[in-house]
Each structure stands twice: as structure tokens, then as C-alpha cells.
């Protein structure tokens, strides 16, 4: 299930389940979005990105969905594995600007 | 490719001292580097954007005299935390962008700073 901790929402799933991590972004001018995975004590690792002219993009075991109408982004992980346990962040970028704005993050816990 | 390193990976210092953190792009030239700070169980907060050969652009609320950034070459940026205090204890992460592709950031492994 999903719970909201003091700072970081947590999603707990069983190995083999599909996971869906959600992100609401705030700026309607954002046109490029990235999902990052961050393991404890490490820097963020790129997972997948999507531009605003698309509503879906697939990678290996991951799919990103973009709903611009409600400013919502989701990351779907198929057949979740214990190695997927980490904190996942979405980040948004506005065309013409170099900076990224990170969302609050969701901790994914995968139990065997 | 596109590997970014940070040094040191962790540092403990006494209150009032200064600490320098290095960020290097190992196999590419980075016109732009970014410095982030991350407190436990929180997101990454951008501190400043550093362009090679020019002054860094600091985000609102970040003291430029306390967090000195130098980007002297296309492969190295440094962050110096001056007169560190316990509230500066955090995880500092840098990222680097390939020249001309500033939306694609490659992140370093982070530096854990603990100020006693």
C-alpha cells in the first residue's frame, strides 16, 4: 500500500508486482520531464524522460505517462524487483532554461 | 560515458571551518554544472548554476558568500562551504551538462557533509 510519511511518501510492493509512482508538477510551462532513481547515499540515476508532445514513453520495464491536462506524471515499473527499492523523483524543465525542479520523491520498498 | 565524480564522498568538520567539495566530469566537457543540497528524506534543492568562466547564479535564499562556487575549467567545479555550521550538514550533489545540452544532467555520487 501507499502511505505518506513525515517527508517522503512510501510505496510498499511485493516482488513481481507492478509499481506505479505518481508525481504532480506545478508549472504548466514545463515541457520536459525526467524520472530519477536514487539509492541511499548515492546521486540520482536517470531512468526515463518524456517531452510534452508525448503522453507515453516506454523503456525497459518502465513506462512514463504524462497527462498535461491535470499536470500529472507517472512511472510504471513492471515486475518490480528488490533492486528497484529506492527513492524515485520526477523532475521538470521549462524550454529555454537549464535548471531542473525536482518533485518531493517517493520511496519504493520491494519485499521478496 | 558521461561520468561525474565528487570528492570527497564524505567529510566531517568542526563548526567554523571551511570545506571544499570538488565535482569533476571525467569523460566529457561540461559547460554548465549544478550544485544541489539534499536534507534527509527530502528532495534535491538547487543551490546554484555554475557556468565555466563566469560567476555562478544562485537560487533565492542561498548565500553566495557562504557557498562559494568556482568553475575554472570545463571539467571541474568546486563548492566551498565557508564557516560551516551544524545546520549546513547535508548531502551535496553536483551535476554536469554536456555543452549545448543543458537539459540533460549527469549526477555525481554526492558528498555527505557533517559539521560538528
Interface residues (C-beta under 8 A of the other chain):
Chain A: X5 X6 X7 X8 X32 X36 X41 X42 X43 X44 X45 X46 X89 X93 X98 X99 X100 X101 X102 X103 X104 X105
Chain B: X4 X6 X32 X34 X40 X41 X42 X43 X44 X45 X46 X49 X91 X93 X95 X97 X102 X103 X105 X106 X107 X108 X109 X110 X112
